[in-house]
Amino acid sequence: MPDGGEIAVSTLLLSYGKADAGWCEIVIQDTGCGISPESLDKMFNPFFTTKTSGTGLGLAIVDRIIEDHGGIIDVESETGRGTKFRIRLPMLEEAASLVTRNGHIMSQNS
C-alpha cells in the first residue's frame, strides 16, 4: 500500500453440520489500492507478478500449501478500495473437540 492504509486479520470457526469437524476461516483485508480484474484472474499462477522485482511465486506457493491441507483460498478486490483474502482450512476432529462454543481453546485436561 504505497499511500498507506489499514490491514485487518480476523478468524472465525465455521461448521456445516454435525458430521463436520468444522473449518477455520482466516480473513486478511486491506484498504489499499486493490487488484485489477486482469491480475485477479492470474494472481495464483506461478511466475505471474505485477512487481518490478519478484519471482511471482508467493501466491502460487500459498495456494498450493492451502490446497495440500484440504483448504481453499479466495480473493475479492475492488480497484481503489482494497482486497480481501479468505482462507478456509478444515479442522481436525481432535482440534475441533478442543474448541468451546465461544471459540476459546481448552486444554485436553479440562
N, C-alpha and C positions, 0 to 999 in steps of 0.2 A: 504494500500500500504506500506508494510514493508520496501521497499527500496526507498521510495519516489515516486514522480510522480506528475502529474497535474490533476486537476478536472476542467471541464468546464460545465457551466449550460447556456442553451440558451432557448429562447421561440420563437414561431412562430405562427401566426394566419393563419389558413387554411380554405378554402371554397371550397365546391364541387358542387356549383350551386346556382342559385338564391333562391330557396326554402330553402336552407340550411342556418341556422343561423351561421354556422362555427364551427371551432374547435380550441382549444388552444393546441398547442403541446409544451411539455416541454422535453428537451433533457438533460440528465446528462451523461457525458462521462468522462472517466479517462484513464490515460496511465499506469495503474497498471499491475499486473501480469495476468489479465484475469481470466476467469472461464472455468473450464474443460467442455467438451461436456457432460460428465456424470452428472455433477452438474447442467448444464443448464436445463436438462430435469426434474429435481426435485426441482429446487430452489423456486418455488412458493407453494410447498406442505407444509402443516403445519408440524412442528417439524423437518423438514429437515435442517440440519446445517453441515457445514464443520469446525466449530469452536469448540475449546475445552470447552468454556463456552458460553452459549447462549441457547435460547429456540427454535430457528428455526421458530419463529412466525412472525418476522418482515416483510418479503416479502409476506407472506401469508395474513397478515393484509393489507398491501399496495394494493395488488391485489384486495382484497375484497372491500376496500374503493373506488378504481377507478371503479370497476365494478358496485358498488351501485350508482355511479354517471353517469353511462352510458358511461364510458370511456374504454380505452384499454391500456395495457402496454405490451411492448415487449422489448426484450433484444437481443443484438448482442455482442458476445465476441470472442476474439481470444487469446488463451493462450500465454502469453509473450508480448502482445501488448496492452491490455486494454479492457474495456467494455463500452457499450453504452446502456442506458435505454431510451426508448422513451415512453412518456405518452401522450395520446390524450384524451382530455375531451371536450364534446360538450358545445358550448356556448349557453347560454340562449338568446332568441331573444332580451330581454331588454339589456343585456350586449353587445351583438353584435352591437346594434344600437349606442352604445357609443364610438365605436372604429372607428377612421378615417381610410382612406386608407393607411396612413403611419404608422399605428399601435399605435398612441397616443390615450390615453383615454381622452374623452371630458366630461366636466361636463354636467349634464342634463339641465342646464340653458343656455348653449351655443347655 
